[in-house]
């Protein structure tokens, strides 16, 4: 199977790297020539356009920053759809709108190709080691066909049902992570102002019922002061917006989600759209004139979990 990969950013580059590391033949495409040159030096081919990449690939993966960018890459005159033919598979690994995935999926099907939505979760540090979680929606037989490639990129792989289902679940999980991040910042600040040692606070939360994936990961770079989680404010707002759109569509009167969304809007206004999402905690640090720092925490996360390839759920 020849795999085409479009979008070599923070997550996409690491997923493509896992494929290359596991000896898959890949063709890459990105607007940043430094990124494509890096992969070329590692043995990948470089496509001249999304259409060129689709024509040369059996499996076409897109991992892009927004639904708008994905639509452009797919539907342009030299886009992916123009290079699709019967039997090819399009795998959308971006966090995106389920309605948009279905809309583009219809265009993909009109060529005889097969669409799957396949967002990932777990952070860049896990994407780098092939230990990220993967959700997959779409035709089951096509899911089974590409399972070896999925297993090279991720550890826990969940088939979620029809096309678009994985995108809905990913938006839900990202909302929970964003809400948890705000609450983690408040918890650490209350601990600090109450005279607690923040290193012991981190460990106490970690072994308690208050623990979470967000605490175990993002609290570390907050306490270090780097805030470097490789995920930015604008992406949080995009994902939170998609979650709120789902609530409006389904007539659900949410209370917490709009509040969290406004908190991140204020964070982006203060620190900029490309500020790390963990810097949302800095709003509280600034207001309280108190930094949340402790010794012994890393500036960047690394994945220390044992590798267990392709655990399908």
C-alpha positions, -999 to +999 in steps of 0.1 A: +000+000+000+014+034-011+003+061+014+000+098+006+001+122+036-010+158+033-002+181+063+031+177+082+024+200+111+027+193+149+007+161+147+007+152+110+044+152+108+047+128+137+021+104+123+038+104+089+071+098+106+056+067+123+046+053+089+080+060+075+097+044+105+075+013+100+087+009+064+056+021+046+061+038+013+048+073+016+044+104-005+041+138+013+027+172+006+028+204+027+030+241+019+062+243+040+090+230+018+113+226+048+090+199+061+087+181+028+125+183+023+130+167+057+108+137+047+124+135+013+158+131+030+143+103+051+132+084+020+097+097+012+085+110-022+072+145-025+041+153-045+038+184-067+001+189-058-027+172-038-040+157-071-006+143-079-004+128-045-038+112-048-030+098-083+001+081-069-014+067-036-037+039-025-045+056+008-047+094+010-044+109+045-052+145+053-042+161+087-050+198+084-057+227+108-093+234+099-123+222+079-118+252+056-083+242+048-093+206+042-121+216+018-096+236-002-071+208-004-098+183-014-118+204-038-093+227-056-086+223-093-055+204-084-070+189-053-072+154-039-107+146-054-094+152-089-068+124-084-091+099-068-103+067-086-122+035-077-108+016-047-086+044-032-093+054+004-094+089+018-086+091+055-094+124+072-072+126+104-080+163+112-103+173+140-132+186+119-169+191+115-188+158+110-212+175+085-182+186+064-167+152+065-199+137+052-202+164+025-167+158+012-173+121+017-201+122-008-177+138-034-151+112-027-177+084-032-187+099-065-152+090-078-155+054-066-131+060-037-140+054+000-140+081+028-131+075+064-129+100+093-100+092+116-091+118+143-064+111+168-062+119+205-034+119+231-010+147+222+020+153+201+043+133+224+023+102+218+019+108+181+057+109+179+060+073+193+031+058+175+012+055+208-017+078+201-054+068+203-073+067+169-110+069+163-123+057+129-157+061+113-168+048+079-170+016+059-159-013+081-142-033+054-121-003+045-112+002+081-100-034+083-080-029+050-060+000+064-056-014+099-019-022+094-012+015+087-034+026+116-015+002+139+018+019+128+005+053+139-015+044+170-018+022+200-056+021+208-078+020+178-116+023+181-140+017+152-169+041+159-194+033+132-207+054+103-187+082+086-187+113+108-191+094+141-154+096+149-154+134+143-183+139+167-165+118+194-132+137+189-149+171+193-165+158+225-132+145+240-115+178+231-142+198+249-137+177+280-099+182+278-104+220+275-128+222+304-104+200+325-075+223+317-093+253+331-102+234+362-067+221+367-054+257+366-079+268+393-070+238+414-032+245+412-038+282+421-059+273+451-032+249+463-005+276+458-024+303+476-032+279+504+005+274+510+008+239+495+039+226+478+030+223+441+051+193+434+033+174+462+000+189+449+007+174+415+014+140+430-017+141+453-040+149+424-023+122+403-030+094+428-065+107+437-100+107+422-092+141+408-067+127+384-070+130+346-050+127+314-049+165+312-034+168+347-008+141+341+004+158+310-004+196+308+001+202+345+037+193+340+045+219+314+025+245+334+046+238+365+077+240+344+066+273+329+071+264+293+034+257+287+046+238+256+018+213+249+022+217+211-015+227+208-026+263+204-054+286+215-069+289+180-072+251+177-090+250+211-115+277+199-120+258+166-128+225+185-149+242+212-169+259+184-176+226+168-188+212+201-211+241+207-225+238+172-234+202+180-252+213+212-272+240+192-281+215+165-294+191+191-312+218+212-291+211+243-290+241+267-253+237+278-241+258+308-204+250+312-193+248+276-202+284+267-183+296+298-152+276+289-154+289+253-155+325+266-125+318+288-104+306+259-116+336+237-102+359+264-070+338+266-065+341+228-071+379+231-045+382+258-018+359+245-025+354+208-040+326+186-007+307+184-001+307+221+000+273+237-034+263+250-019+256+284-013+293+287-050+296+296-038+291+331-016+322+329-048+343+330-052+333+366-015+336+373-016+372+360-047+382+380-033+366+412+002+379+405+014+344+413+033+319+392+026+282+393+061+267+393+078+237+408+111+220+403+115+187+384+090+191+356+099+189+319+096+218+294+083+193+268+065+160+272+079+126+262+060+094+260+071+069+286+044+043+281+054+009+268+046+003+232+017-020+224+010-017+187-025-018+172-046-026+202-080-025+185-111-018+206 
